[in-house]
Amino acid sequence: MRPAGLTVLATIVLGGSPAMAQDAHRVLTISTLCLLDDAEHQKAEYLVGMIEQAAARGPHDLIVAPFTPFVSFREGREATDLSAFAALAREHSTNLVLAMPEAGADGAVYYTSVVLGRDGAVVGRYRKSHSLAGDGMALGDELPVIEVDFGKLGLSITSDFYFPEVYTVEAMQGADILIWQHYPERFREHSMWPPLLQARSLDNHCHMVTAMYADPRAYITNRHRYGMQGAAWGRSMIMNRAGVPVADTAYEDGIATAIVDLDRRKADPHPFYEAEPLFFVNCMGDRTAFAPIAQPWQPPELPQYAKRTARVAVGYFWAEGQMWVKDMIPETMLRILDEAAEVNPDIVLLSEMASHDDTPIQRQVFEMVAERARAMDAWIIIGGIDDQGHRSNAWVWNRQGEVVFKEPIYWTEGFPEIGVLDTDFARIGLHTCGDAWLWEIDRVLALKGAEIIFDPSQMWGPDGMTNETMLRARCIDNGAWLACAHWVTSDPGLRSLIIDPYGKVRVASQYQAEGVVYVDIDFDEQRVYYAGSVAQQPTPGESGIPSYFTGDLPEQLPGWREMMLQHRRPELYGIIPQHNEVTMRYRPAEWPF
């Protein structure tokens, strides 16, 4: 048997013994396997050997393997079919999580995660519940959490990963650790995984374990028109509650091991911070507006737009002394709008201000904005206007200078419904500032047909890079564009941005400067996905690039977003529009302001 490849041991110094400390903190030793992606190693003996190598590192609390299609079991015959793995769990007194095909008693084949306890007994199972186009397996109808001796596990297999609902349902049921057991995809498109992985951890305040495969050859990306599907990613990881890898096999096969404290928190100096590794905000109101997530979905009917292309502009400037506040004429803001007019935009976004709507001077400024909307024949969005009893509304002026839409910031109080607006080129949605930390808002906007989300912001989060990562994840999850206007006075990573549906930053502002950035968008251009098979398959070779060809190259098809939304399982998401004891952990007893 080929020896294990790279092994990463990351020790977080926390005190207590590595395995099942008996003090107030649950300090665990966790390992995740990264297997080789080739025919030679697709055998049960290889998997057993890798588990043994992980266990040999010392007492363990949890070992996770990726999805292994070359090992299977039969429903009702688990004791026989999984006996070798049960023996390993008993011998090493560890919880062991496997994933493999299950021949169901109903004759269907499921992809199933099986959790074996320290005594080798099956303590729980999860049948893969979600699929994308072309997956083809039977699906389970539950999102359970599996309780082991140190806490609860939330499980996901292969393309479950593309549905954020899976992880939030599990987290709201008390999952301490989220687990993703994967197998190489037919078209290996990994560039979007890092922001999604961090978002899964941060959104749900959970540690996450990923179990993957690595190509025995050098890692290389895909190139569809050439027939190149890409190599297996290789990064089996253990991620902390901030979504940061604390152990990572780094494009290699092998074992990643970490000592993790499930109960460690940092000091809580701010009423919204709630003792997490990174600064974040939480939903302070009810979750009623998230109801569409748990309701049946049909593609929304869109109007016949006058056009489908738009120049989207974001104006940016410093906050100090320039922010639009009550009873002042915001000269800088108006100057930036005039600068935006020079690029002939269809819509202009500015940051979250600190304004009001109830004084003569404010009404004068509203008319000055309206004049500019009419003059440049463009829509204008400005956030941070206190109005109608709500803090920080985003206002939208149309091309005629009329205020046609107002949307309050959600996270600070919540409200019954999240709305969308049809412009003359696309359907748009709004979220403001800290709303970026509630993935549910952007999902509701996508379900309602929003094609681009506008974010007037004053910057929430620990740093610009994390904030950007979360915004990128929202675009990837929902197949939507996003434009964000920040104050560019924080760390150099904090920029105003326009991001495309693949999570790629298309344009960004300068640092500590003022100006306008823009992107021309064709809203009929759809994000692609991969399913089916191309008519002419590339011929695999023995060496060079053809050695990466697999002979089952899928087609590239338009319409990823609608395909993904159609494959959601809203009947499984009923817990999401509710508050429960899990969500209430992250709320102060009283509203602090």
Disulfide bonds with the S-S distance in Angstrom:
none
